Amino acid sequence: MLDTIDRSIARPQTEEETMLNPFTHRKILKKGRPGTGTIVAMSNRESGSSSQNVAMTLQIRVEGMTPYEVEDQWMVSSKQTLGFGMELPVKVDPEKPHKVAIDWDAAQDRHAAETTARRAALAAEGPVGGAGAAPIFDPLGGDSVFGGALGDHQGFAAPAEPSIDLRNDPELREKIEKVIGRELTPGTTERLDFTSDPQMGAAVMQVIAQHQAELQMRAANPAAAASGAGDAGDVLSQIERLDALRQSGALSQEEFEEQKRKLLG
């Protein structure tokens, strides 16, 4: 069986095998093997249509199978959020693994749950930049106080203008400058417009979330922050808080591992 799967994956797709028809899509969703598909490439989405075919390359992971990539087109609703690196729940035809159906209902449920968790994590951290700073909201939530989501839902549905207080936190300003590639004005509150680059907005928000986690750890254990050491209980507690941020999506796996290495010395 595995030999059949390996040959099927390696075999180039023919014209007839691309773009699942609705019947085949439903059949695979019902009887296929569950897995995840990570978006590694995708075509631009046109505005104005309620749904459209979107060409994507997905890295497919199914338990018991070697990860592989599938290039195909899928019918996508304009309401569905997509972005590079996003994981989508999929079902795979066990006989023809290149036939992959995306479970859009499960994807929307997962996105809603992750959005709720991210918002809760960011809200628990409070404003960035000290007293009087404007609150920072989730860039992937789709609606917020700073500009709303992109009208065509292309890429991440990220708010366009996070308001970041730079008056009291030069350390945060320096981190953001490295991400956006330009200097910000010290001593001011500057609005950063990511309407044309929502993925940059998401990257900035990750920096902010990580900075918030660092501030929280320093506040919880000033002595350890100053000396670079703390007792085992404090370190464990800080790692648990970082892991909670990782699970909520506020920190990436790489950022979590980096912070954990710093704590463990």
Contacts in CASP RR format, 6 or more apart in sequence:
PFRMAT RR
TARGET T0000
AUTHOR 0000-0000-0000
METHOD contacts of the structure
MODEL  1
MLDTIDRSIARPQTEEETMLNPFTHRKILKKGRPGTGTIVAMSNRESGSS
SQNVAMTLQIRVEGMTPYEVEDQWMVSSKQTLGFGMELPVKVDPEKPHKV
AIDWDAAQDRHAAETTARRAALAAEGPVGGAGAAPIFDPLGGDSVFGGAL
GDHQGFAAPAEPSIDLRNDPELREKIEKVIGRELTPGTTERLDFTSDPQM
GAAVMQVIAQHQAELQMRAANPAAAASGAGDAGDVLSQIERLDALRQSGA
LSQEEFEEQKRKLLG
2 65 0 8 1.000
4 95 0 8 1.000
5 65 0 8 1.000
5 94 0 8 1.000
5 97 0 8 1.000
6 66 0 8 1.000
8 95 0 8 1.000
8 96 0 8 1.000
8 97 0 8 1.000
8 98 0 8 1.000
9 68 0 8 1.000
9 97 0 8 1.000
9 98 0 8 1.000
11 98 0 8 1.000
13 71 0 8 1.000
13 72 0 8 1.000
13 98 0 8 1.000
17 96 0 8 1.000
17 98 0 8 1.000
17 99 0 8 1.000
18 72 0 8 1.000
18 73 0 8 1.000
19 53 0 8 1.000
19 72 0 8 1.000
19 73 0 8 1.000
19 74 0 8 1.000
20 28 0 8 1.000
20 72 0 8 1.000
20 74 0 8 1.000
20 99 0 8 1.000
20 101 0 8 1.000
24 99 0 8 1.000
24 101 0 8 1.000
25 101 0 8 1.000
26 101 0 8 1.000
28 91 0 8 1.000
28 92 0 8 1.000
28 93 0 8 1.000
28 99 0 8 1.000
28 100 0 8 1.000
28 101 0 8 1.000
29 91 0 8 1.000
29 101 0 8 1.000
29 103 0 8 1.000
31 91 0 8 1.000
32 91 0 8 1.000
32 92 0 8 1.000
32 93 0 8 1.000
32 94 0 8 1.000
32 101 0 8 1.000
33 62 0 8 1.000
33 63 0 8 1.000
33 91 0 8 1.000
33 92 0 8 1.000
33 94 0 8 1.000
34 62 0 8 1.000
34 89 0 8 1.000
34 90 0 8 1.000
34 91 0 8 1.000
34 92 0 8 1.000
35 60 0 8 1.000
35 61 0 8 1.000
35 62 0 8 1.000
35 63 0 8 1.000
35 89 0 8 1.000
35 90 0 8 1.000
35 91 0 8 1.000
35 92 0 8 1.000
36 60 0 8 1.000
36 61 0 8 1.000
36 87 0 8 1.000
36 88 0 8 1.000
36 89 0 8 1.000
36 90 0 8 1.000
37 58 0 8 1.000
37 59 0 8 1.000
37 60 0 8 1.000
37 61 0 8 1.000
37 87 0 8 1.000
37 88 0 8 1.000
37 89 0 8 1.000
37 90 0 8 1.000
37 100 0 8 1.000
37 102 0 8 1.000
38 58 0 8 1.000
38 59 0 8 1.000
38 61 0 8 1.000
38 85 0 8 1.000
38 86 0 8 1.000
38 87 0 8 1.000
38 88 0 8 1.000
39 56 0 8 1.000
39 57 0 8 1.000
39 58 0 8 1.000
39 82 0 8 1.000
39 83 0 8 1.000
39 84 0 8 1.000
39 85 0 8 1.000
39 86 0 8 1.000
39 88 0 8 1.000
40 57 0 8 1.000
40 58 0 8 1.000
40 59 0 8 1.000
40 69 0 8 1.000
40 84 0 8 1.000
40 85 0 8 1.000
41 56 0 8 1.000
41 57 0 8 1.000
41 71 0 8 1.000
41 84 0 8 1.000
42 54 0 8 1.000
42 55 0 8 1.000
42 56 0 8 1.000
42 57 0 8 1.000
42 82 0 8 1.000
42 83 0 8 1.000
42 84 0 8 1.000
43 54 0 8 1.000
43 55 0 8 1.000
43 56 0 8 1.000
44 154 0 8 1.000
45 52 0 8 1.000
45 54 0 8 1.000
45 76 0 8 1.000
45 78 0 8 1.000
45 82 0 8 1.000
45 152 0 8 1.000
45 153 0 8 1.000
45 154 0 8 1.000
45 155 0 8 1.000
46 52 0 8 1.000
46 152 0 8 1.000
47 151 0 8 1.000
47 152 0 8 1.000
47 154 0 8 1.000
48 78 0 8 1.000
48 152 0 8 1.000
49 78 0 8 1.000
50 77 0 8 1.000
50 78 0 8 1.000
51 75 0 8 1.000
51 76 0 8 1.000
51 77 0 8 1.000
51 78 0 8 1.000
52 75 0 8 1.000
52 76 0 8 1.000
52 78 0 8 1.000
53 73 0 8 1.000
53 74 0 8 1.000
53 75 0 8 1.000
53 76 0 8 1.000
54 73 0 8 1.000
54 74 0 8 1.000
54 75 0 8 1.000
54 76 0 8 1.000
54 82 0 8 1.000
55 71 0 8 1.000
55 72 0 8 1.000
55 73 0 8 1.000
56 71 0 8 1.000
56 72 0 8 1.000
56 73 0 8 1.000
56 74 0 8 1.000
56 82 0 8 1.000
57 69 0 8 1.000
57 70 0 8 1.000
57 71 0 8 1.000
58 69 0 8 1.000
58 70 0 8 1.000
58 72 0 8 1.000
58 88 0 8 1.000
58 90 0 8 1.000
58 100 0 8 1.000
59 67 0 8 1.000
59 68 0 8 1.000
59 69 0 8 1.000
60 67 0 8 1.000
60 68 0 8 1.000
60 69 0 8 1.000
60 70 0 8 1.000
60 90 0 8 1.000
60 92 0 8 1.000
60 97 0 8 1.000
60 100 0 8 1.000
61 67 0 8 1.000
62 92 0 8 1.000
62 97 0 8 1.000
65 97 0 8 1.000
68 97 0 8 1.000
70 97 0 8 1.000
70 98 0 8 1.000
70 100 0 8 1.000
72 98 0 8 1.000
72 100 0 8 1.000
74 102 0 8 1.000
76 82 0 8 1.000
76 104 0 8 1.000
77 104 0 8 1.000
78 152 0 8 1.000
78 153 0 8 1.000
79 153 0 8 1.000
80 104 0 8 1.000
80 107 0 8 1.000
80 108 0 8 1.000
80 153 0 8 1.000
81 111 0 8 1.000
81 140 0 8 1.000
81 142 0 8 1.000
81 153 0 8 1.000
81 155 0 8 1.000
81 156 0 8 1.000
81 157 0 8 1.000
82 153 0 8 1.000
82 154 0 8 1.000
82 155 0 8 1.000
83 155 0 8 1.000
83 156 0 8 1.000
83 199 0 8 1.000
84 155 0 8 1.000
84 199 0 8 1.000
88 102 0 8 1.000
88 103 0 8 1.000
88 107 0 8 1.000
89 102 0 8 1.000
89 103 0 8 1.000
89 106 0 8 1.000
89 107 0 8 1.000
89 110 0 8 1.000
90 100 0 8 1.000
90 101 0 8 1.000
90 102 0 8 1.000
90 103 0 8 1.000
91 100 0 8 1.000
91 101 0 8 1.000
91 103 0 8 1.000
92 99 0 8 1.000
92 100 0 8 1.000
92 101 0 8 1.000
93 99 0 8 1.000
93 100 0 8 1.000
93 101 0 8 1.000
114 140 0 8 1.000
114 248 0 8 1.000
114 249 0 8 1.000
115 138 0 8 1.000
115 140 0 8 1.000
115 141 0 8 1.000
115 142 0 8 1.000
117 247 0 8 1.000
117 248 0 8 1.000
117 249 0 8 1.000
118 138 0 8 1.000
118 140 0 8 1.000
118 141 0 8 1.000
118 248 0 8 1.000
118 249 0 8 1.000
118 250 0 8 1.000
119 137 0 8 1.000
119 138 0 8 1.000
119 141 0 8 1.000
120 248 0 8 1.000
121 209 0 8 1.000
121 244 0 8 1.000
121 245 0 8 1.000
121 248 0 8 1.000
121 249 0 8 1.000
121 250 0 8 1.000
122 136 0 8 1.000
122 137 0 8 1.000
122 138 0 8 1.000
122 209 0 8 1.000
122 212 0 8 1.000
122 250 0 8 1.000
123 135 0 8 1.000
125 209 0 8 1.000
125 212 0 8 1.000
125 213 0 8 1.000
125 215 0 8 1.000
125 216 0 8 1.000
126 135 0 8 1.000
126 212 0 8 1.000
127 133 0 8 1.000
127 134 0 8 1.000
127 135 0 8 1.000
127 136 0 8 1.000
127 165 0 8 1.000
128 135 0 8 1.000
128 136 0 8 1.000
128 164 0 8 1.000
128 165 0 8 1.000
128 169 0 8 1.000
128 172 0 8 1.000
128 208 0 8 1.000
128 211 0 8 1.000
128 212 0 8 1.000
129 164 0 8 1.000
129 165 0 8 1.000
129 166 0 8 1.000
129 167 0 8 1.000
129 168 0 8 1.000
129 169 0 8 1.000
129 172 0 8 1.000
130 165 0 8 1.000
130 168 0 8 1.000
130 169 0 8 1.000
131 168 0 8 1.000
132 165 0 8 1.000
133 164 0 8 1.000
133 165 0 8 1.000
133 167 0 8 1.000
133 168 0 8 1.000
133 169 0 8 1.000
133 189 0 8 1.000
134 163 0 8 1.000
134 164 0 8 1.000
134 165 0 8 1.000
134 189 0 8 1.000
135 145 0 8 1.000
136 162 0 8 1.000
136 163 0 8 1.000
136 164 0 8 1.000
136 205 0 8 1.000
136 208 0 8 1.000
137 144 0 8 1.000
137 145 0 8 1.000
137 146 0 8 1.000
137 159 0 8 1.000
137 162 0 8 1.000
138 144 0 8 1.000
138 159 0 8 1.000
138 205 0 8 1.000
139 156 0 8 1.000
139 158 0 8 1.000
139 159 0 8 1.000
139 162 0 8 1.000
139 194 0 8 1.000
139 198 0 8 1.000
139 201 0 8 1.000
139 202 0 8 1.000
139 204 0 8 1.000
139 205 0 8 1.000
140 156 0 8 1.000
140 157 0 8 1.000
140 158 0 8 1.000
140 202 0 8 1.000
141 149 0 8 1.000
141 157 0 8 1.000
141 158 0 8 1.000
141 159 0 8 1.000
142 148 0 8 1.000
142 149 0 8 1.000
142 157 0 8 1.000
142 158 0 8 1.000
142 159 0 8 1.000
143 149 0 8 1.000
143 159 0 8 1.000
144 159 0 8 1.000
145 159 0 8 1.000
146 159 0 8 1.000
146 160 0 8 1.000
146 161 0 8 1.000
146 162 0 8 1.000
146 163 0 8 1.000
146 191 0 8 1.000
147 159 0 8 1.000
147 160 0 8 1.000
147 161 0 8 1.000
148 159 0 8 1.000
148 160 0 8 1.000
149 157 0 8 1.000
149 158 0 8 1.000
149 159 0 8 1.000
150 157 0 8 1.000
150 158 0 8 1.000
150 160 0 8 1.000
150 195 0 8 1.000
150 198 0 8 1.000
154 198 0 8 1.000
155 198 0 8 1.000
155 199 0 8 1.000
156 198 0 8 1.000
156 199 0 8 1.000
156 201 0 8 1.000
156 202 0 8 1.000
157 198 0 8 1.000
158 194 0 8 1.000
158 198 0 8 1.000
158 199 0 8 1.000
158 201 0 8 1.000
158 202 0 8 1.000
158 205 0 8 1.000
159 194 0 8 1.000
160 193 0 8 1.000
160 194 0 8 1.000
160 195 0 8 1.000
160 198 0 8 1.000
161 191 0 8 1.000
161 192 0 8 1.000
161 193 0 8 1.000
161 194 0 8 1.000
161 195 0 8 1.000
162 191 0 8 1.000
162 192 0 8 1.000
162 194 0 8 1.000
162 201 0 8 1.000
162 204 0 8 1.000
162 205 0 8 1.000
162 208 0 8 1.000
163 189 0 8 1.000
163 190 0 8 1.000
163 191 0 8 1.000
164 172 0 8 1.000
164 176 0 8 1.000
164 189 0 8 1.000
164 190 0 8 1.000
164 192 0 8 1.000
164 208 0 8 1.000
165 189 0 8 1.000
166 172 0 8 1.000
166 173 0 8 1.000
166 184 0 8 1.000
166 185 0 8 1.000
166 186 0 8 1.000
166 187 0 8 1.000
166 188 0 8 1.000
166 189 0 8 1.000
166 190 0 8 1.000
167 187 0 8 1.000
167 188 0 8 1.000
167 189 0 8 1.000
169 211 0 8 1.000
170 186 0 8 1.000
171 211 0 8 1.000
172 207 0 8 1.000
172 208 0 8 1.000
172 211 0 8 1.000
173 184 0 8 1.000
173 186 0 8 1.000
175 207 0 8 1.000
175 211 0 8 1.000
176 184 0 8 1.000
176 192 0 8 1.000
176 204 0 8 1.000
176 207 0 8 1.000
176 208 0 8 1.000
177 183 0 8 1.000
177 184 0 8 1.000
179 200 0 8 1.000
179 203 0 8 1.000
179 204 0 8 1.000
179 207 0 8 1.000
180 192 0 8 1.000
180 200 0 8 1.000
180 204 0 8 1.000
184 190 0 8 1.000
192 201 0 8 1.000
192 204 0 8 1.000
194 200 0 8 1.000
194 201 0 8 1.000
194 204 0 8 1.000
206 250 0 8 1.000
206 251 0 8 1.000
206 252 0 8 1.000
206 255 0 8 1.000
209 245 0 8 1.000
209 250 0 8 1.000
209 251 0 8 1.000
210 250 0 8 1.000
210 251 0 8 1.000
210 255 0 8 1.000
210 259 0 8 1.000
213 241 0 8 1.000
213 242 0 8 1.000
213 245 0 8 1.000
213 250 0 8 1.000
213 251 0 8 1.000
213 259 0 8 1.000
214 259 0 8 1.000
216 241 0 8 1.000
217 225 0 8 1.000
217 238 0 8 1.000
217 241 0 8 1.000
217 242 0 8 1.000
217 263 0 8 1.000
218 225 0 8 1.000
220 234 0 8 1.000
220 237 0 8 1.000
220 238 0 8 1.000
221 230 0 8 1.000
221 234 0 8 1.000
221 238 0 8 1.000
223 230 0 8 1.000
224 230 0 8 1.000
224 234 0 8 1.000
224 235 0 8 1.000
235 263 0 8 1.000
235 264 0 8 1.000
238 263 0 8 1.000
239 260 0 8 1.000
239 263 0 8 1.000
242 251 0 8 1.000
242 256 0 8 1.000
242 259 0 8 1.000
242 260 0 8 1.000
242 263 0 8 1.000
243 256 0 8 1.000
245 251 0 8 1.000
245 256 0 8 1.000
246 252 0 8 1.000
246 253 0 8 1.000
246 255 0 8 1.000
246 256 0 8 1.000
251 259 0 8 1.000
END
